[in-house]
Amino acid sequence: MAKKLYVGNLSYSTTEDTLRDLFAEFGQVSSVDIISDRATGRPKGFGFVEMADNAAAQQAINGLNGREVDGRAIRVSEAKPREEGRFGDRGGGDRGRDRDSGPRRRW
């Protein structure tokens, strides 16, 4: 079963190919995704690597967490599931209203 890993503290010069080669030392890499800012297109300094199996993922965590890559000590851990409602989405028309306060506030 595939396991998704979080990779943080990446240099802005680190590429997906660099990560793919690095993680391939520990097993088959299913996918690599470095997250970029939508407005500027610049990397945000973190990404995700999906390993083909749990054993390879755990070996990659143990072998790469804290390793220096492109001048930065990267952080590698198991990725946490994405939370719903993040990034300011409050689920619709309740903007400006405290959920427990009743009617909409007028500022």
Summary of the structure (lengths in Angstrom):
residues: 107
radius of gyration: 18.5
end to end distance: 51.6
largest distance: 58.1
contacts: 261
relative contact order: 0.23
helix: 19%
strand: 29%
